[in-house]
Amino acid sequence: MNDKQVKYFIELAKCLNFTKAAQNLYIAQPALSRSIAKMEAELGLELFIRNNKNVRLTPAGIVMMKGYLKLMKDHSDLLQEAIRVDKGESGSLTIGVLECEKTDFYLPKVMEFFYKSYPGIQIELYQDSFKGIRQNLENGKTDIVLTHLFDLNSYRKVNIAYETFADVSGRCIVSSKHPLAEYEEVYANDLNGTTMIAISSEVSEYGYSEAVNYMRAQNVQLEIKTADSLHNIMLMVEAGLGFALFDSNTKINTDSLKALPIREGNHKLSLVAAWDKESYNAAIPIFVNCLLKTTDAISKSLRN
């Protein structure tokens, strides 16, 4: 059975007259009769009752007619929805942003560009910890996360796809009362014998190892304490319990903390947009394309 047979069946079911249906289909009546007979044989069902006076649907024919009409409507609705999404007239997107990361350098520009082109797609934004945005992506509550490249190794429940949208460098965060706060930059050995506050490995296994391995590579001996969020790390640093490693895009909203570049080690990090490769949300590639079109401007802002 093919689309042509279905088309012929529907037209005959509407007209209940072979001559009129054939005329509407621009085919000969015998051709229509053969097509219907072949369809009935393939289905093993009698779809029409024929006599010299009229044609009418059998109970099976009525069921098939209702089903085909529904399929046609569903197909039309599906096509229209796809067209609306393609034009940005429909859709939604939830984006999780890593806590403590500045977004003013890029998100306003991205959103302005996005909504000019795709005004019908609704976007919800929120910030959370490494673990929070990761769990939300893995359980389908979030479509895209904006996070650090190193943490993607922790995403084990989904098949991750990602694009890098900015490169940043490491920073040493200290209390404004710390002796090093008098300087504009630090050497790694200035931190020897001090305490580093790192993200708990339960929150970000690779965030913890990124910080610890970097300091070990500089031959710095440290005491290490952990916290369960970046906000809590800042709180502990502010309280004078140690220093922390963040990136140059970290949002510091208090004068009681100071971010210092580290001279050695070339501590480079990447910010990425990541999503489940198997997601069927058509708004994901639309947003990612808008984000990448502003990559040069974003990277320039973050380097300055």
N, C-alpha and C positions, 0 to 999 in steps of 0.2 A: 504494500500500500504506500502511495506517495502523496505529496502535497496536492497534485493535480486531481487525484481521485477524491480527496477530502473536499477540495473546492467544488467539484462537480456534485458531490453528495449534498453539501450544504445548499447549493443553489436549487437542486431538485426538491430538497426538503422544504425550502421556502415556497417554491412555486407549486409543488405537487402536480406538475404537468410537464411531461417530457418535452413536448414541442416548445413550450414557452421557455423552459430552463435551457434547452439547447440554443434557442435564439439569444438568450441573455449571455450565454457563454461563447457565442459565435462559433459553434461547432455543429456538425450534423447530428440529427437525433439518433441514428444508429450508433454513432461513436459514443454518445452519452450512455445509451443503453448498455453497450459492451463494458464501459468503464464501471458502471454501477454493478453489473453482474459479476465482474471480476473482483470488485471490492467485497461483495457479499461472499464470494467463494473463498477469498483469502481470510476473511473473518470467521467464516463458518456460521454466519448469521443472515437471516432474511431481514433486510432493512425497510423494504417497501412492500406493500400489498398492491398488486396491479390488477386491474380488470379493464374492460372496454370503456367504462364510464369515467373512472377516476384513479388516482394514485394516492395512497395514504401511508403514513409511517407505521411500522410495527412498534410494539412496546420497546424492542431492542433499538429500533431506529430512533425513537424519541430520546432514549438515554444517550445514544451516540450524538445526536444533534445538540442536546444540551451541553454535553461534554466538550464538543468541538467549539461551540460558541464561547464557552468559558475559556478554553485554551487560547482562542483568538484574542479575547479581551485581555487575558493575562499577558500575552505576548505584546500586545499594543501598550499596555500599562508599563511593562518592563522596558520597552524601547523608549517610551517617553521619560521614564525615570532616568535612564542612562543618558539621554539627551540633556536633561536638567542638570545632572551631576557634571557632565562634560562642560556645560556652559556656566557652571558655578551657581546654578539656581537652586541647588538642593544638596544636603549632606551635613555632616557634623564631624567634629574632630576634638579629641581631648588630648592635651599636651601637658606632660609632666616635666617641670623644670627643676634641676638640682638646686637644693637650698643653698643660700648664700651666694649664688652666682648673679652677677649684674646682667640685666637684660636690656637696659636702656640704650646700649650701643647698637643693638640690632633688631630686637622685637618690634619696636614702633615702626621702623622702616619696612620690615617684612610684612607686618599687618596692614600697613597702608597700601603696599603693593598688592597684597593678597586680596583685600576687600574691593579694590578697584576692579580687579579681574574676576573675582568670584564672590560677589556680594551675598549669595544665598547660602553659603556654607557657614554654619555656626561653629565657633571655636571656643572651647573652655580651657583656661590655663590655671595651673596650680603649681606650688612648690612643695617639695618634700625631700626626705633624706634619700641617700643612695638606695637603701632597702625599700623605702616606700614607693618610689617611682618604678623600681624594678618589679616589685610584687604586683603593682597595678598593671604594668605592661604584660606580665606573664599570665594574669588572670583575665585579661581582656577589658579591664576598666579604663585603660589608657591606650591611645593609638600611637603616640610618638613620645619619646623622652629626649630631653636635651641634657646631656651628661658628659662625663669624662670617658675617653676611649678605654682607659685601663679597666674600668668597671664592667665593660661588656663581657669580659670573661666570666662574670658571675651570673650571666643570664643563661641558665641551663635548661629552662623549661620551654623556651621558644627558639625558633631559628631566626637569629638576628640579622637584619640588614642595617647598614648605617652609611652616613655620609659625614665627613669631617667638614665643619664650617668655620673653624677658627683654631689657630695655634696660640697658646699662651705659655708663659714661663712661670717657674716656681717662685714663691715668696716666703720669707720667714716672718711669721706674725708674732709680735711680742707685746707685752704690756707697755704702755707709755712710761711706766715707772722702771722698766727693765734698763739696766746699764747700756745695753746695745741700742736702745731707742734714741740715744744721742746721735747715732750715725745714720748715714743715708743708705748704706749697704753693709752687708756682713760677709765675712769669710766663713767657710764651713768650720774651720778649727776654732772660731770664736764660740761655737756651740758645744765644744768638747766638755764632757763632764756635767752637762746640764740635763734637764728633763724635757722630753718631747711629748706633746699630747697628740695622739694619733686616733684616727677613726677605728672603732672596734672592728676586728676581722669578721665578726658576726653580721655587721652592717655592710661592710665592703671588704671582702677578703683581699682584693687586689688594691684597694685604696690604702689599706694598712701596709701591705708589702711594698707598694710604690714609695711611701714615705720612709719606711725603715731601710729598704735596700738602697735608696738614694743616699742616706746619711752614712750607711756602712761603706758605700763605695768611696766616700770622702774620708774614710778611716776615723770617723767621729764616734767616740764612746758615749753612750747615752743611757739614761734611765727612761723607760717608756711607760707612759700611762695612756689609757684609752677612754674614749667617750662614745656614746651611741648616736651622736648627730654632730653635724658641723657647727650648729648653733651652740651646742654644749661644749664643744672644743673651744670656741671663742670665749665662752663664759669662764672656762677654766684658765685660759691664757690671761684674760682680763683680771682674774683673781690672783695672778702671779704664780700659778702652779707649774708653769713651764712655757715653752714656745710651741708653735705648730707650723707645719708646712701647708700652705694654701697655694692658689694660683693667682696670677696677676689680674684676673677678672673677678676676684672675690669682692663681695660687697661688705665694706666696713662702715657701719653707720655710727661710730662712736670715736671720740678723740682719745679714748682710753686704750686704744690699740694702734699699733703701727706696723705697716707692711714694708719689709726691707728686701731688696733684691739680693740674691746670693751670687757671689762672683764666680765661684767654681762650679764645675759639674754639668753645665749646660742642661739644666733641669727644664726640659721642654715637655709640654703637655698638649693634648688635643681635645677640643670640645666637639662633640658629635651629636647629630640627630639620629636616633635609632628607633627601629620599629620591627614588628614581627613580619618576617618575609612572607608568611602565609596568610596575612590579613587581607580581607577583601574590601577594606575601606578605600574607596576610590579617591577620597580627599587626601590620603597620605602622600602619594606622589605629587599631587598639586601643591601641597604646602612645602614639601622638600624642594621642589623646583624653584618656588618663590624664595626660599631661604638661600639656596645656592646662588641665585642671581645677585644676591647682595653680599656674597662671600668676601670679595675684595675690600669692600667698604668696612665690613665687620673686622677683618683681620688687621686692617690699617688702624682702626680705632683702638683695638686691644693692644697693639704694639706700642702705641703712644702713651 
